[in-house]
Amino acid sequence: MRHLAAILIAAALATSTQAKVLVRRGAADPHVPPDTVLAFEKEMTDAGADWQLIAYGGAVHAFTNPAAGNDPARGAAYNEQAARRSWEHMKLFFDEILAREPRTGK
């Protein structure tokens, strides 16, 4: 239910402020079922939001948090490759919304 509330809040913000939205998620996250992802996509599209959703294959919940451990079978685990890609995508997003030239390197 927590994720559904986040969807509704994001949709309201996107509609009322013309915010740009970036969602980065583990494609194998058992805490966010596919129907919740589809509901988010529909809400964003229906709101006319400028949104992106990037899913990282093999990553589960908390994939950017090294403290989450390394056992994806628990449903939450750090994934170094997905975390690195996610960081790069976030930097590109910030460059876009802050109208900066894209960064190169780390």
C-alpha positions as CSV (number, residue, x, y, z in Angstrom):
1,M,0.0,0.0,0.0
2,R,2.9,2.3,0.7
3,H,3.9,2.2,-3.0
4,L,0.4,2.9,-4.1
5,A,0.4,6.1,-2.0
6,A,3.7,7.1,-3.6
7,I,2.1,6.6,-7.1
8,L,-0.8,8.9,-6.2
9,I,1.4,11.5,-4.7
10,A,3.7,11.5,-7.7
11,A,0.7,11.8,-10.0
12,A,-0.7,14.7,-8.1
13,L,2.7,16.5,-8.1
14,A,3.2,15.8,-11.8
15,T,-0.3,17.3,-12.6
16,S,-0.1,20.3,-10.3
17,T,3.5,21.3,-10.8
18,Q,4.5,19.9,-14.2
19,A,7.3,18.1,-12.4
20,K,9.6,15.8,-14.2
21,V,9.6,12.3,-12.7
22,L,12.4,9.7,-12.7
23,V,11.7,6.3,-11.1
24,R,14.6,3.8,-10.9
25,R,13.6,0.3,-9.7
26,G,14.8,-3.3,-9.5
27,A,13.0,-5.3,-12.2
28,A,12.8,-8.3,-9.8
29,D,11.6,-6.2,-6.8
30,P,9.0,-8.5,-5.0
31,H,7.8,-5.5,-2.9
32,V,6.4,-3.7,-6.0
33,P,4.2,-6.0,-8.0
34,P,3.8,-5.5,-11.8
35,D,0.2,-4.2,-11.4
36,T,1.6,-1.4,-9.2
37,V,4.1,-0.5,-11.9
38,L,1.4,-0.5,-14.6
39,A,-0.8,1.7,-12.3
40,F,2.1,4.1,-11.9
41,E,2.7,4.3,-15.7
42,K,-1.0,4.9,-16.3
43,E,-1.2,7.6,-13.6
44,M,1.8,9.4,-15.1
45,T,0.6,9.1,-18.6
46,D,-3.0,10.2,-17.7
47,A,-1.6,13.2,-15.8
48,G,0.4,14.2,-18.8
49,A,3.6,14.0,-16.8
50,D,7.1,14.0,-18.2
51,W,8.2,10.7,-16.6
52,Q,10.7,8.0,-17.0
53,L,10.8,4.5,-15.4
54,I,14.0,2.6,-15.6
55,A,14.1,-1.0,-14.4
56,Y,17.3,-2.8,-13.8
57,G,17.3,-6.5,-14.6
58,G,18.3,-8.9,-11.8
59,A,17.9,-6.1,-9.1
60,V,15.5,-6.4,-6.2
61,H,14.4,-3.8,-3.6
62,A,17.1,-1.6,-2.0
63,F,19.5,-2.3,-4.8
64,T,21.4,1.0,-4.2
65,N,21.9,0.3,-0.5
66,P,25.1,-1.7,0.4
67,A,23.7,-2.3,3.8
68,A,20.8,-4.3,2.3
69,G,23.2,-7.3,2.0
70,N,23.8,-9.5,-1.0
71,D,21.1,-12.1,-0.9
72,P,18.4,-11.2,-3.5
73,A,16.3,-14.2,-2.3
74,R,15.5,-12.1,0.7
75,G,13.7,-9.5,-1.6
76,A,16.1,-6.7,-0.8
77,A,19.8,-6.7,-1.7
78,Y,22.6,-4.5,-3.0
79,N,23.4,-4.8,-6.7
80,E,26.6,-3.0,-7.6
81,Q,26.0,-2.9,-11.3
82,A,22.4,-1.7,-11.0
83,A,23.4,0.9,-8.4
84,R,26.1,2.3,-10.7
85,R,23.8,2.5,-13.6
86,S,21.1,4.0,-11.5
87,W,23.5,6.7,-10.2
88,E,24.4,7.5,-13.8
89,H,20.8,7.8,-14.9
90,M,20.1,10.1,-11.9
91,K,23.0,12.4,-12.8
92,L,21.7,12.6,-16.4
93,F,18.2,13.4,-15.1
94,F,19.6,16.2,-12.9
95,D,21.7,17.5,-15.7
96,E,18.5,17.7,-17.8
97,I,16.2,19.3,-15.2
98,L,18.9,21.8,-14.1
99,A,19.8,22.5,-17.7
100,R,23.5,21.5,-17.4
101,E,25.8,19.9,-19.9
102,P,25.9,16.1,-19.3
103,R,28.7,15.0,-17.1
104,T,31.4,12.6,-18.2
105,G,33.1,10.2,-16.0
106,K,32.5,9.9,-12.3
